Amino acid sequence: MSAKARAKAYVVGVGMTKFEKPQTRDRQYWDMAREAGTGALTDAGITYDAVEQVPVGYCFQASTAGQRAAYELGLSGVPVYNVNNNCATGATALMLARQFVEGGASDCVLALGFEKMARGALGGGADGGSGGGSGGGDFKTSPVARHYAVMAARHGFEMTPPTAQIFGNAAREHMERYGTTQAQLAAVGAKNHRHSANNPYAQFQDVYTVDEILAARTVHSPLTKLQCSPTSDGAAAAVVVSERFVERHGLGERAVEIVAQAMATDTEESFASGSCVDVVGQPMSRAAARQAYESAGLGIEDVDVVELHDCFSVNELLTYEALGMCEPGESGKLVESGATTYGGRWVVNPSGGLISKGHPLGATGIAQVAELTWQLRGEARARQVADARVGLAHNIGLGGAAVVTLLRRA
């Protein structure tokens, strides 16, 4: 369906749990899903009976866990879809919700994402992919084996967490190619930890200096612990509806339009160069951003606030370049200049991002949209971005998928 003929889709309700260190509390994934889903429905001012379809994202639970979670909200018999797309799972569930509405299949869809994780570093995909493995197993049969083979051919394979290793090696390449410094990488972590101090949903609310981040334990050089997203428990939900649903229920004041959304997966460019910068997803992100901009008739210059996938500090820098916020190689200088925090050109990750807010894989992409919805409504309180009208969410999963979503206050 062309952009001109496409029906509009709106987010009218969002909810999420506080993201927490795994096993902090004795609660099951369905408890978290109930809290987030109820929050989204309450925010929209509707009941579960109005929901016609439910795409549910998660990576670590068993098949039909989506039903177990959704049943906490009601037993209405509506279709429930179980979605797993590694770290891009949440945005993928949201994308299905939008497509159901834009395509005319439904007027009201609930996108739900959750994760109940184990403590410790993520593995490299032997049990389900980067952002979806325990770290053991046979990498030859992993869905991301091809990605790690590119890394190993250039950098070898060390006894450090595989996801930190592949992104850390991308950071090394960026430093070698462009002169990016360790302090610039650490500046990403410092900014996002500072932002999370004002977010009651964030797993961490501590503020650190660049020097403190550099002095933290090294996970895989040049990345230290305070530049790496943690494992997290949490859930998020969003109610996506049609224009006629908005009008029928008088939700115009609550509605945030999904102006455009695009997903890209790996192409030959991801693997041809032998570079970890490419294999961790910068080409996918660039392609998804280009498609979203073209569909919306907007550009990065129109965006006020960004929630992007800073699974590691280097990925925030790579994403600046992919989104067109700066030229290749200039991202370290961009964050150092203050252009991506309050008072700068954009505010990036006002929530604290994955590094400090946390990263329960299935919830992350929807939580990004929850934050942007609050920002665009002017409801973000101490972390509010002044006069925010257009927001951009970027959610990526190794293996791979990159989703870019553009939102605008209706």
N, C-alpha and C positions, 0 to 999 in steps of 0.2 A: 504494500500500500504506500503510495507516495506521501511525502511530508505534507503536501497541500491537502490531500483527501483524508489524511489520518485523523481519527477522533482524538480528543484531548484526554489526558490522564492526570489526575491530581492526587497528591498525598494530603489527606485530611486528618490523619491521626497517627501519632508515633508514640512508642513506649520502649523502655529498655530497663534492664536491671543494672545495678552497680556491677562493674566488672571486677572480679576478685581472683586472687591466687587460688589455684585448684585446691580443693579440700579445705578451704577456709571455713565453710559451713556445711552441715550435713543436709544438703538439698539435692534433689534429683533434677535432671534436665527438664522434666515436665513441670516442675515447680517454677523454674526460671522462665520457661515458656509461658506459663499461666500469668506470671507477673507482668512480663513484657506485653503479651497479647492483650491482657485486660487493660493495661495502661494505654495502649494504642486505641482500643475500642472506646474507652472512656474519653480519651482526648478528642476523638471524632464525634462523640455524642451518640453512638449507635450501639446496638447489641449484636452478638454473634449471629443471630438469626438473619441479619442483613447480608452476611458474607456468603458469597456464591462459590468461591474457590479458594484454596489455601496452598500455595507453594511454600515448602518448608526446607530450609537449608541447614545442613550439619555435615560433619566429616567423620566423627569418631563413634557415633552410635550405630546401632544395628538397623537393618532395613525395616521400614514402617515406623521408625521412631517419630517421624513427622506426625503420623496419626496419633500415637500415644501422647504427644505434646498437644496437638490441636484438640483432642478430646477433653482436655482440661477446660477448654473454653466453651464447649457445647457438643452435643451429639446430634447434629442436624443432617448428617449423611452426605454433606457436600464433598466434592473431590479434594483429596489431599495429595500433593506431589512431593516426593522426596528428592531433594536436589543436593548434589555433591560436586563441587568444582574447585576443590582445594581452597586456597585463601580467598578466592573470588566467589565463594559459595553464596554469601549473603546478597551481593549485588546480582547474582544470577537469579536467585529467587525473586528479587524485586523486579528484575527484567521480565520474568514470566508474568508477574502480576500486571505490569504495565501493558504487556502484549495482549493479555486477556481483555483488558479494558479498551485499549486502542482498537483492537480487532473487532470489538462489539460482542464478544462472547459473554462478558459479564459487566455489571455495573459496579460491583463492590467486591474487591479481592483483598485478602489479608496475606501479606508476605511476612513470614516468621523465620527467624534464624536463632540457633542456640549452639552451645558447645559445653560439654563437661569434659575437662581435659585432665591429663596426668601431669604431675609436677616434673620439671626438668625441661631440657631443650627439645625442640621438635626434631624429628628425624628427617631423613632425606627421601622418604617416599616408599620404602620397602613394604610398608603396610598400607599404603594409600596415598603417597605423594608427599611433596614438600609441604609442610603445613598439613600433614596427614600421615605421619609414620612415627614409629617408636624409636627409630634410629638403628634398629637391628635389621636382620634379614638380608636377602640377596639383592644387591643393587642391579644385577643383570636383569631381573624380572620387574624392577620398579618402573612405574609409568614415567618417571623422570630420569631413567637411566641414560637416555641420549643427552640430556642436559648436563648431567654430571660427567659424562664421558668427554664433553667439550672442555669442561673445567680441568679434568684430570690430564688431558693431553697437553695443556699449557702450564698448569700449576701443580700437577700431582694431586694426590689425595691424602689428607692428613687425618689424625685422630682428634679432630675437633667436630663440633656439631655440623652436619653437612649443610644445612641451610645457611648458617653463619659463614661457613667456609666459602660457598659459592658467591654470596653477596660480598664477603670480605675480599675475595679475589677481584670482584668487579670494582671495589673501591681502590684496590692496588693499581689496577689498570687505569682508572680515571686519574689517579695521582700521577702515574708515570706519563700519561698522555697529555694532561692539561696543567699539571702543577698544583692540583688540588691538595690542600694540606689536611693534616689530622685535626687541626684546630677548627677548620671549616666543617669537617664531618661532625665533630663534637658540638659545634654550634647548633646543629639540627637538634641533637638531643637536649641541649640546654634550653632551647626555645620551647620544645614540646613539653618538657617537664615543667617549665615555668607556666605554660598555658594550662596544664592539668591541675594546677593548684586551685583554680577556680571552678573545677568540674567535680561535683559530688558523685558522679557516676564513674570516675576514673579509678583504676586499680592503684595508681600511685599519685600522690599529691605533694611530693617533696620537690623542692627547687634545688638545682645544682648549677654550679659555675662550669664554664668550659674546662677549667683546670681540674675540677673534681671529676668530670666525666672522663677526661684523658687519663686520670690516675686510677680509675676503676679497673677491676680485673679484666684482662684481655680475654675475649672469647675466641676470636680469630683476627689477628692483626690485619688492619688497623682498628677493628671494631672492639670496643669495650662493652661491658655488660650494660651500661647506661645508654648505649646506642642501639640496643637490640630489644625487640618487642618480647614480652614475656608470654608464657602460656597462661591462659585465663579461663575462668568459668563465667558464663554470662549469656544473655539473650536480648534480642531486639525485635521489634515488630513495626510494620507500617501498613496503614489502611490506604489502598489505592482505589480510586473511584472515577467514574465517568463524569462528564460535564452535567448531564441531566441529573445524576445523583446529587451533585453539589447543589444544583438549583432546587431540586425537590426537597432536600433536607435543610436548605438555608445555610450551607457551609462555606459560602463565599469568603467570609472573614478568616476561615481556618485553612483555606485551600492553598497549596503550593503546587504549581504546575511542573510536571516532568516535561520540560521543553524538548529534550532529546536524550537519547541513550544509545550507546553503541558498545558492542563487544567485538574484540579481535582476538584471534588465537595465533599461535606461532606460524611464521612463514619461513621460507628459505633464508631470509635475512637473519633470522634468529640464530642460525647455526653456521652460516657460511663463513663468517669472519673468524670463528674460533675464539671469540671474545666473550668473557663472562658478562660484560655490559649488555651485550645483545641477548645472550642466552637467558638472563634473568628477567627479560621482558621489556626493555626499553622500546624496541620496535613495535611490539604489540600495543603498548601504551600510546605511542605516537599515532598509530593507525586508528585506534579507538577514539582518541581526541579529535583527530581530523574528521572522522565520520560524524561525530557528535556536533562539532562546530558547523559543519556543512548543513546538517539536518536542521539545526536550530537557527541558522543565520546569525550566529553569535561567534565571538572570538574570545580568547583569553583576556583581552583588554576590557571586555564587558563584565568579567567575573569580579566579585568582591571578596568572596570567602571560599576557601578550598579545604576539603577533607580528603587527604590522599594517603596512599598505602605506604607508610614509613615502617615497614617490617624491620628494616635496618636503616640507619641514618643515610647510608649511601643511596638507598632507593628513593628517598625524598629528593636528593640532588638529581638523580637520573630522571625523576618524574618532572621536576621543574623544566628540564630540557625537552622532555617528550610532550609536555603540555604547551610548549611555546612561550614559557615565561622568561626564557633567556636563550642565548645561543649555546650550542654545544660547548662544554668546557667552562662556562661562565657561572654554573650553579653554585659553586663554592663561594664565589664573590657575592652572589645574590643573597644567600642566607646571611653572610657576614655583614652585609650592608644594612640589614634590618628591613629589607623590602618585603619580607614574608611574615612579619609580625605586626602587632598593633602599632598604628602610626605609619606603616609602610604601604606599599602598593596593593598588596593582598594580605589577608591574614590566613595563614596555612596551618591547619590542624589546631583550631582554637580549643578543641576537646582535649588536646594532649596527644592525639594521634595514637597509633598502635604502640609506640614506644612507651608511652606513659599511661594512656587510658586503658590499654590492654588489648589483647587479640584473641578472643574466642572465635575461632575461624568462621563458623557458620553465621555468627551474629555481626561480624565486623562491617560488612558492606551495608547492612541495614542500619546499624548504629551510626555510620557516617551520614546517612540521609536523615536520621533522627536529629542529629546535631545541626545539619543544614536547615532543616525545617524550623527548628527553634530559632536559629539565627535569622532566617528570612521573615519570620513572624515577629521578631523583636522580643523573643522570650528567653534569651540565653543568659540573662542576668549579668553577673560580674564578668562573664567572658563575651558579652555581646559585641559584635562588630558593628560599628556605627553605620547606619544607612545601608545595610546589606540588602540588595535586591536580587542578585544572581549568585547562585552557588554551584560549585562543581565538586562531584565526588569521583574518586578514582580508587578502584579496588582490583587487585591483581593476584593471580595465583600461578605459581610455577607449574608448568606442565602442559598447556598453559592457557590462561584466559586473562584478558584485561577488559574491564568495564568502566566506561566513563559516562557519568550522568550529569546533565545540566538541569538545574532547578531554578524556578523564578516565582517570586511572590505573585499570586494571581491578582 
